[in-house]
Amino acid sequence: MATEDALPGLEAELTAMWRRARAAVRDSARTLHPRLDPTVYPLLVLVLHTGPLRMSEAASRLSLDKSTLSRQVDAAVRLALLERVIDPSDARARLVQLTPSGHKGLTALLDDQRSRWRAALAEWDQHEVELLTGLLHKLGGTGVA
């Protein structure tokens, strides 16, 4: 089959995956805090994985403008999931970091997600998971998805 013939199927699968991912992010945000806007969830996951970081760095990594990120940080601070702290390398700057309760809740949520992934992929062999991971990375590198 020519690549062109396979594109509609690929587009349909990626669209379906994108919808499921949005629903999963929405559900994860609500599980973490009932009033958490799902658009803030990726910021929390980023801060969990990187540790405290400057808002400019978070905005860059999430491809957000500073005003959008500032609103997201404010929302997470109000819900006691994030806090602003002084940057030890520059007392004029601020970092955002998870609060202890935000860290605990998000870690538990991600551990639960990882358990569900393990169960869902229990019948897959390691090579298949690694192959899928590599192909998704390759697709992401194209800038299309």
Backbone bond lengths (Angstrom), bond angles and torsions (degrees), N, CA, C in turn:
res aa  C-N    CA-C-N  psi(-1)  N-CA   C-N-CA  omega(-1)  CA-C   N-CA-C  phi
1 M - - - 1.445 - - 1.531 108.72 -
2 A 1.299 115.54 134.39 1.461 120.73 178.21 1.525 109.44 -70.42
3 T 1.329 116.21 150.11 1.463 120.76 179.10 1.522 110.67 -53.13
4 E 1.323 116.76 -41.36 1.467 121.43 -178.94 1.529 111.42 -57.41
5 D 1.332 117.26 -38.66 1.465 121.49 -179.65 1.527 112.19 -68.23
6 A 1.318 117.19 -26.53 1.460 121.62 -177.36 1.528 112.71 -86.92
7 L 1.327 118.29 -15.18 1.469 120.74 -174.39 1.525 114.17 -61.81
8 P 1.331 120.72 -42.62 1.474 118.00 178.82 1.532 113.01 -59.13
9 G 1.319 117.28 -40.62 1.457 120.36 177.52 1.515 111.98 -64.58
10 L 1.339 116.81 -41.64 1.457 121.27 177.45 1.524 110.68 -62.68
11 E 1.320 116.37 -45.53 1.464 120.36 178.89 1.523 110.96 -60.14
12 A 1.328 117.10 -42.71 1.471 120.89 -179.76 1.532 110.67 -64.05
13 E 1.321 116.95 -43.53 1.469 119.90 -179.80 1.521 111.91 -66.28
14 L 1.340 116.86 -41.24 1.459 119.75 178.74 1.525 111.46 -66.46
15 T 1.326 117.09 -38.05 1.463 120.65 177.33 1.525 110.47 -63.83
16 A 1.329 116.56 -44.73 1.464 120.18 178.62 1.527 110.65 -63.74
17 M 1.323 117.54 -40.46 1.461 121.41 179.02 1.526 110.34 -65.32
18 W 1.323 116.84 -40.59 1.466 121.17 179.32 1.536 109.83 -61.90
19 R 1.347 116.93 -43.50 1.474 119.95 178.42 1.528 111.03 -62.63
20 R 1.326 116.93 -44.26 1.468 120.05 179.38 1.528 110.63 -64.10
21 A 1.323 116.58 -39.23 1.463 119.99 179.48 1.524 111.19 -64.86
22 R 1.322 116.77 -41.17 1.476 119.45 177.48 1.518 110.93 -62.06
23 A 1.337 116.58 -42.02 1.466 120.49 178.51 1.532 110.27 -64.80
24 A 1.323 116.92 -39.40 1.460 120.69 179.36 1.526 111.16 -65.56
25 V 1.328 117.02 -40.72 1.474 120.49 177.51 1.519 109.93 -64.51
26 R 1.333 116.91 -43.42 1.469 120.66 177.53 1.525 110.64 -58.51
27 D 1.322 116.81 -47.26 1.461 120.79 -179.37 1.525 111.67 -65.57
28 S 1.329 116.64 -40.07 1.467 120.21 178.52 1.524 110.93 -64.17
29 A 1.321 116.48 -42.48 1.471 119.95 178.63 1.518 110.57 -60.94
30 R 1.320 116.83 -44.91 1.477 120.17 -179.89 1.521 111.82 -66.14
31 T 1.329 116.51 -34.28 1.455 119.81 177.91 1.526 110.32 -67.24
32 L 1.318 116.30 -41.51 1.459 120.37 -179.86 1.525 110.96 -65.20
33 H 1.321 116.25 -44.17 1.474 121.35 176.68 1.517 107.52 -158.72
34 P 1.317 117.90 128.23 1.473 120.26 -175.61 1.532 114.94 -58.11
35 R 1.332 117.14 -23.46 1.466 119.95 -179.02 1.524 113.20 -103.18
36 L 1.332 117.40 8.18 1.462 120.14 -178.50 1.521 110.37 -75.91
37 D 1.321 115.62 124.56 1.460 121.29 174.95 1.522 107.77 -69.05
38 P 1.337 117.95 129.44 1.471 119.95 -178.47 1.521 114.37 -57.54
39 T 1.324 118.19 -24.18 1.468 119.29 179.80 1.525 111.90 -68.85
40 V 1.333 117.62 -16.92 1.465 121.75 -179.42 1.534 111.15 -85.61
41 Y 1.314 116.59 -21.59 1.468 121.30 -175.05 1.534 113.30 -55.43
42 P 1.341 120.15 -46.52 1.477 118.81 178.74 1.531 113.36 -59.00
43 L 1.317 117.45 -33.66 1.463 120.68 176.53 1.520 110.48 -62.54
44 L 1.323 117.14 -44.62 1.461 120.78 -179.48 1.531 110.90 -63.18
45 V 1.326 116.38 -42.48 1.463 119.97 178.59 1.530 110.38 -64.25
46 L 1.322 117.07 -41.35 1.462 120.86 177.35 1.528 110.56 -58.45
47 V 1.325 116.92 -48.29 1.467 120.69 -177.91 1.535 110.23 -65.60
48 L 1.314 117.42 -35.07 1.469 119.70 176.20 1.527 110.26 -61.32
49 H 1.333 116.45 -44.02 1.467 120.32 -176.19 1.526 113.39 -77.02
50 T 1.323 118.01 -31.11 1.470 119.88 -175.92 1.520 112.93 -97.97
51 G 1.314 116.80 -23.41 1.452 120.15 -169.40 1.522 108.46 85.54
52 P 1.323 117.11 -173.59 1.464 120.23 -177.70 1.524 111.16 -54.92
53 L 1.331 115.54 138.39 1.463 118.26 177.25 1.515 110.62 -149.23
54 R 1.327 113.69 157.70 1.461 120.28 178.69 1.518 109.31 -68.60
55 M 1.312 114.58 151.01 1.458 119.33 -179.12 1.521 111.12 -63.23
56 S 1.318 117.74 -35.97 1.467 119.71 179.50 1.527 110.55 -62.86
57 E 1.320 116.95 -37.83 1.464 120.90 177.99 1.528 110.52 -68.41
58 A 1.325 116.96 -42.57 1.467 120.45 178.00 1.528 110.40 -62.19
59 A 1.320 116.62 -43.66 1.467 120.21 179.42 1.524 110.64 -60.57
60 S 1.326 116.39 -42.75 1.454 120.59 179.70 1.527 111.21 -64.14
61 R 1.312 117.36 -46.82 1.469 121.28 -177.86 1.526 112.86 -66.04
62 L 1.334 116.17 -30.01 1.465 120.09 -179.25 1.524 112.69 -96.84
63 S 1.326 116.72 0.46 1.471 122.42 -178.32 1.532 111.34 56.43
64 L 1.331 114.93 47.30 1.464 121.57 178.80 1.519 109.15 -119.07
65 D 1.335 116.14 153.22 1.460 117.52 172.91 1.529 108.34 -80.13
66 K 1.310 115.57 160.56 1.463 120.52 -173.30 1.525 112.73 -61.83
67 S 1.326 117.93 -35.60 1.466 119.37 -178.78 1.529 110.97 -68.28
68 T 1.322 117.42 -38.44 1.467 120.63 177.21 1.519 109.91 -64.84
69 L 1.322 116.49 -46.29 1.454 119.70 179.62 1.521 110.81 -62.56
70 S 1.309 117.56 -39.51 1.464 120.91 179.28 1.526 110.80 -60.40
71 R 1.324 117.15 -41.94 1.476 120.14 177.31 1.526 111.06 -64.10
72 Q 1.331 116.27 -39.19 1.462 119.84 179.29 1.530 110.82 -66.04
73 V 1.315 116.70 -43.47 1.465 120.47 178.03 1.522 109.73 -62.14
74 D 1.336 117.40 -45.61 1.467 120.36 178.67 1.527 111.19 -56.46
75 A 1.335 116.65 -43.47 1.467 120.79 -179.65 1.526 110.82 -63.17
76 A 1.333 117.00 -43.66 1.464 120.79 -179.26 1.529 111.37 -69.23
77 V 1.326 117.23 -33.77 1.465 121.12 176.47 1.527 109.71 -65.73
78 R 1.341 117.14 -44.02 1.472 120.51 178.77 1.530 111.70 -59.54
79 L 1.327 117.00 -31.91 1.464 121.16 -179.54 1.535 111.78 -89.95
80 A 1.327 117.04 5.40 1.473 123.92 178.96 1.526 112.44 61.53
81 L 1.336 116.43 33.64 1.461 121.26 176.20 1.527 111.59 -99.37
82 L 1.320 116.90 -31.50 1.467 123.74 177.18 1.515 108.62 -124.44
83 E 1.322 114.08 159.16 1.465 120.51 171.90 1.512 108.82 -141.92
84 R 1.326 114.87 153.09 1.461 120.85 174.91 1.516 107.75 -96.10
85 V 1.328 115.61 135.18 1.458 120.93 179.50 1.519 108.88 -133.07
86 I 1.310 116.23 158.92 1.465 121.37 178.71 1.524 108.90 -70.27
87 D 1.316 115.35 136.68 1.467 121.71 176.38 1.526 107.53 -74.02
88 P 1.330 118.24 118.88 1.468 119.57 -178.05 1.534 113.54 -63.28
89 S 1.327 117.31 -20.84 1.458 119.44 -180.00 1.526 112.59 -89.93
90 D 1.331 117.54 -10.68 1.472 122.07 -179.91 1.518 107.81 -159.24
91 A 1.317 116.65 100.10 1.465 121.72 -174.45 1.527 113.21 -61.45
92 R 1.336 117.72 -15.69 1.465 120.25 177.72 1.517 111.85 -79.90
93 A 1.326 117.12 -20.00 1.471 121.93 -174.99 1.530 110.92 -98.25
94 R 1.309 114.81 159.50 1.461 121.69 178.32 1.524 109.52 -120.82
95 L 1.322 114.39 146.69 1.454 121.93 173.18 1.523 107.88 -112.39
96 V 1.317 115.71 157.07 1.463 119.44 170.38 1.521 107.03 -110.06
97 Q 1.320 114.65 139.35 1.448 120.51 177.74 1.517 109.14 -144.52
98 L 1.316 115.36 158.30 1.456 119.65 177.11 1.522 109.64 -69.35
99 T 1.314 115.98 144.11 1.460 119.90 170.41 1.529 107.13 -74.02
100 P 1.317 118.06 164.61 1.468 118.73 176.31 1.543 112.54 -56.37
101 S 1.328 116.72 -41.63 1.474 118.29 179.42 1.526 111.35 -70.84
102 G 1.328 117.51 -34.72 1.456 120.49 176.25 1.521 110.84 -65.27
103 H 1.316 117.08 -41.83 1.458 122.12 178.67 1.523 110.41 -63.69
104 K 1.315 116.55 -46.32 1.471 121.07 -178.81 1.522 110.97 -62.36
105 G 1.334 116.80 -47.40 1.459 120.60 -178.53 1.512 113.04 -65.53
106 L 1.328 116.91 -43.48 1.459 120.93 -178.76 1.529 111.01 -69.58
107 T 1.317 117.67 -39.49 1.461 120.79 177.71 1.526 110.62 -62.24
108 A 1.314 117.17 -44.21 1.471 120.61 178.68 1.522 110.84 -62.93
109 L 1.314 116.59 -41.78 1.461 121.32 179.57 1.528 110.80 -63.15
110 L 1.313 117.40 -45.72 1.467 120.92 -179.76 1.530 111.62 -69.14
111 D 1.323 117.94 -34.27 1.468 120.50 174.39 1.525 110.27 -62.00
112 D 1.317 116.39 -41.31 1.463 120.73 178.14 1.532 110.56 -64.71
113 Q 1.331 116.38 -42.49 1.469 119.80 177.09 1.522 111.00 -60.70
114 R 1.322 117.22 -42.44 1.462 121.08 -179.99 1.530 109.86 -62.87
115 S 1.310 117.79 -38.47 1.471 121.08 177.07 1.528 110.86 -63.13
116 R 1.320 116.58 -40.71 1.468 119.57 177.94 1.527 111.12 -66.45
117 W 1.335 117.42 -37.87 1.468 120.72 175.59 1.526 110.24 -61.11
118 R 1.343 115.66 -45.86 1.467 119.04 179.97 1.524 110.77 -58.11
119 A 1.316 116.63 -44.91 1.468 120.71 -179.52 1.527 110.77 -64.98
120 A 1.323 117.14 -42.75 1.467 121.02 -177.90 1.526 111.68 -66.86
121 L 1.318 117.11 -31.79 1.464 121.23 -176.76 1.534 112.77 -102.97
122 A 1.315 117.00 13.91 1.468 120.88 -176.49 1.524 112.46 -58.77
123 E 1.315 117.55 -31.21 1.464 121.01 -178.83 1.527 113.01 -87.10
124 W 1.309 117.58 -7.61 1.467 121.60 178.72 1.521 108.40 -84.31
125 D 1.327 116.31 146.91 1.461 117.03 172.48 1.534 108.11 -89.58
126 Q 1.309 115.05 163.02 1.464 120.67 -175.34 1.523 111.62 -57.82
127 H 1.320 117.52 -37.46 1.463 120.94 -179.58 1.530 110.74 -60.51
128 E 1.328 117.50 -41.32 1.471 120.38 179.69 1.528 111.18 -63.38
129 V 1.315 116.48 -42.35 1.473 120.22 179.01 1.519 110.06 -64.59
130 E 1.314 117.20 -43.12 1.467 120.75 179.15 1.523 111.16 -66.34
131 L 1.334 117.18 -38.28 1.455 121.28 178.07 1.526 110.63 -64.13
132 L 1.324 116.42 -46.74 1.467 120.08 178.15 1.522 110.31 -60.79
133 T 1.307 117.05 -44.28 1.466 121.07 179.21 1.523 110.98 -58.38
134 G 1.326 116.07 -46.34 1.461 120.38 179.43 1.518 112.70 -63.55
135 L 1.330 116.43 -41.71 1.464 119.62 179.89 1.529 111.44 -67.20
136 L 1.323 117.34 -40.35 1.470 120.02 177.14 1.526 110.58 -64.07
137 H 1.328 116.14 -39.42 1.473 119.60 177.23 1.528 110.27 -63.88
138 K 1.306 116.15 -43.02 1.463 120.75 179.03 1.532 110.66 -62.91
139 L 1.326 116.97 -42.78 1.460 120.79 178.12 1.525 110.62 -63.93
140 G 1.335 116.64 -43.11 1.456 120.16 178.16 1.520 112.29 -59.89
141 G 1.324 116.79 -34.63 1.449 121.07 179.73 1.514 114.28 -68.97
142 T 1.331 116.58 -15.45 1.467 119.47 178.67 1.522 112.19 -76.17
143 G 1.336 115.86 -18.51 1.463 119.30 -176.20 1.525 113.89 83.84
144 V 1.332 116.30 -1.43 1.473 120.13 -179.67 1.518 110.39 -83.67
145 A 1.307 116.83 -38.29 1.472 120.77 -177.56 1.504 110.04 -130.14
